[in-house]
């Protein structure tokens, strides 16, 4: 016999539908009417004892838009309960939705494709490792083990996350490497507002990267080594942003490789003196059918490609 839904929950869900926040409204505009990749999302859906912001049954995917009133401990418990039902939870803070809606939608779309396309909708085991608390989470919630890579097993390739750190914009790009074949998975940028405090910008950067890592089953991360800018203040800010990038990857359970800029250019273009235009063009050539938007994302994909090439070479030499 089907469980009867508490009428109070239904009433609460109806109220939330009538009175969405500006951030929820912005995301729903893109999700409604199967506009995002043909996936059907429900708004303020009742699941068990909870009302979730957005729910895609086809991909067993829940998307939550978090405001300042969310409590870390309560969210962690809620997400664990949803994960036990085979659902994957993505959380985005209001600021991230406001700053870069397109990047948020790209992450949602990639996660939906990955779960539905891989035949994982409703099929993942109810393990705590499938939970992702992407913002405002306490230490206990953040130490959950990462979910297994969705690209592993069945002969699929190994996913690599490339990162190009910056305080204003951090580029990210994900590729799948299988033998000598490379495939583009997703790319984008995490942006911060110059009007915010440094602490808030670093927090926004961390939350954005956590969302990216949670949406894709990557096996490793790669980042360019830091360079010294002529402006000491700029160098300091870059170093702080880079530290947050490394922290996000490490907390996501990803081993991190670091490469000198010249080595990345040489691995991708063939010369360490290549300019950004040459790198961008070669990235698109190595990932057929991919049109990369933005130099930061192109640089991040270049780092991922370099890691794939250099790691493969090391394995052939018996180094790794």
N, C-alpha and C positions, 0 to 999 in steps of 0.2 A: 504494500500500500504506500502510495507516494506521501512524503512528509508534507504536512500542511505548513505553508509559509505564514509566519507571524504577521498579522495585518498591520502591526505597528511598523514593521520593516518596509512593507509595501507602501505605507503612507509616507515614510521617511524618504524612500526612493523617489516617489512622485514629487515630493517637495524639492528634492535636489535637482530633479529634471526641470522643474519650473524656475528654479533659482540657481543656475550654474554660475560659477565664478568666471571672470573674464578669461582665465587661462583654460578652464575646462571648455568654455565656448569656442575658443580658438582651435583646440584640438578636435572637438566634435565637428566643427565645420569641415575639417579634412577627412574625418573618419566616416561621417554619415553618408548614406546612399552608396555604400561600397566604393567610395571615391579612391580610397587608398589601396591600390593593387587588387581591387575586386574583393577584398575581405569584408565580411559583414561583422560590424561591431554593434554591441548593445550598450546603451547609455544607462548608468546607474542601475546595473543589474544586481538582483539579489542572489547571492551564492551562499548557501548555508545560513549562518547567522550574520552575514555581512552584506553591505551594499558597496559594490566596487564601482569606480568611476566609469571604466570602459572594459568590455569583455568580448573577446572574439572566440566563439565556440569552436570554429574550424581549427584554430591553432592552439586551443586551450591557453590563451594568453590574456592576462589581466594587466591593464595599464592604469596606474594611479597618479594623479596630479596632486602634489602635496603642498599645502600652505603652512603657515607658521604655527597652526594649532595642532599639528600632528605630533604625537608622542612616540619617541623611538622604541621604547619597550613594547608598547601596544601594537605598533606597526609590525615589529618583528614577530610577535605572537600571531598576529593576523596573517602575515605572509606565510608563516610555517603551517598554519591550518590550511591555507589555500594550496600550498605546495603538496600537502598530504592528499589533496584531491586531484593531484596530477596537473596543477596549473602553474604556469610560469608567470612571475610577477615582475613588472618593470615599474619603477618609481622615478618620477621627475619632479624636482622642485619648481615652484612657480617661476622663479627667476630664470631657470633654464628655458622654460617654455617661452617666456617673454623675450629673452635674448636671442634665441636661435630655434624658432619653431621648426624650420626645415630640417635641422639636424635631429631634433626629437622625432619627427615623423619618419625620417630615414631609418632611425634605430628601430622604431616600432615596425615598420614595413619589413626590415631585414629579419627581425625576430619572428614575425608572422610567417614569412616565406620559409625560414629555416625550419620551424617546427612543423608547419603544415606540409611543406615540400619534402621533408625527410620522413614523413609518415609518423611524426612523433606526437601529433595532437592527441592528447588524452592518454598517451602510452608511456610517458616517462614514469619511472618508479617514484613513489612518494617519499623522496629523500630530502633531507634538509638542505643538501648541497644545491638543490634547484632554486633555492630562495635567494633573491637579491634585494637588499635594502639599500636604495641608491642615494638616499639623502636623510640627514638628521638621524642617523642610526647610532646607537650606543656601541661601545666596544664589543659587547657580547654578540650583537647582531652582525658586526662586521667581520668577526672571525669565523663565520661559517665557511666550510670548505667550498671551493668552486665546483660548479657542475661539470660533469665530463664533457669534453669537446664533442659537439654535435657532428663534427667533421671526422671524428676518429671512428674506426671500425668499418667493415664492409669495403675495404680497399680505398676509402676516400682519402683525400690529401690532408696535409697538416696546415692549420691556419696560423698565420703570423700577423701580429699587430705592429705596424710601423707607427712611430710617433715623432712629430716635429714640434718640440716644446716652444712655447711663447706665452707671455702673460696676457697679451691682448687676444691672441689667437693661437691655439694649439691644433696643428693638423694631425689627423689620424687616418690610417688606411689599412685595410685588411685584405690579404690575399690568401689563396690556398695553393700550397705547393705539393705536387705529386710527381716524384721523379724529376724530369726536366720540364715539366709542364706547370705553368702558373695560371691562376684564374682569379679575376677580380671579384671580391665579395662586397665590399662597401667602403666608402670614404666620406670624410667630412671635416668640420672644424668645431672646436669648442671655443666659444668666445666669452670674454668677460667685459664688463662695463668699466670704462675709464673713470666714471664718476663714483664708483664704489671704493671703499677702503681696500687696502692691500689684502687684509685678512679675508674680507668678503670675496675678493676676486680669486684668491687661492682656493677658498672653499667652493666657489662656483666651478672652478676648473676641475677640482677633485670630483665633485658630484657629476659633472658632465662625462668625465672619463670613466667613472664607475658605471654609468649608464651604457656606454659603448661596450665596455668589457662584459657587462652582464648580458647584453643582447647577442653576443657572438661567442661561440665556443672556440676560443683561441688556445693554441698550445704554447705560444711564446710571444714575447714582445721584443722589439728592437728600437733603439734610439741613437741619435747622433751624439757624439761626445761634445761637451761644452766648448765654446770658443770664447776668447777674451775680446770684448768690445772696446773700442776706444773710449767710450763713455763708461766710467766705473759704475755709475748708478744703473745704467742699462744692463751691465753685466751682472750686477747683484740681483736685479729683478728677474733676469733670465735664469739665473741659478736657482732662485726660489721657486720659479715655475717648474723648472726641470726637476727639482726635488719632489714636488707634488706629483708630477708625471710618473716618476720612478716609484713613489709610494703607492699610487693607484694601481700600477701594474703588479707590484709585489703583493699588495693586499688582495688582488684578484687572483693570486696563485700562479702568476706567469713568470717564468724565468726571463730575465732581461739581459740582452746582449747590447753592447755599446760599440759604435764604429766611428772612426774619424770621418769628417765630411769628405775629404779627398778620396778615401777608400770607398765610400758609398758611390760617389760620382764615377770612379773608375770601374766599379762592379756593374754599374747600370749603363753608363755611356761609353766607357772604354778609356776615358781620360779623367784624371783628377782635377783638371782645370776647366771642366764643362760649366757653362752658365745655367741659370735656372730654366731658360727656354729650352735648352737642349735636354735637360733632365726631364722636363715635363713631356716633351715630344717622345722621348725614348720610353718613358713609363707607359704612355698610351700605346706605343708600338708593341711593347712586351706584354701588354694586357689587351688583346684585340677586342674591339667593340666598346672599349671604355673611353668615355669622355670625362676627364678629370676637371672639376671646377675648383679653382684656387691653387695658388702656388704652395700653400702650407700643406694641403692634402696631397699634392703631387710629391712634395719632398718626403712626406710620411710614407707614401707607397714606395718611393725609391728606397727608403731604408728597409722596408719589409722585403723588397725584391733582392736587395744586397744581402740581407741576412739569409734568404733562401739560397742564393748562389754560393755564398761563402760557406754556409753550413754544409751544403752538398759537397763542395770541394774538400772540406775538412774530413767528411766521412769517407770520401774516396781515398784520401791519403791515410786514413786510419787514425786521424787526430781526434775525431769525435765519434 
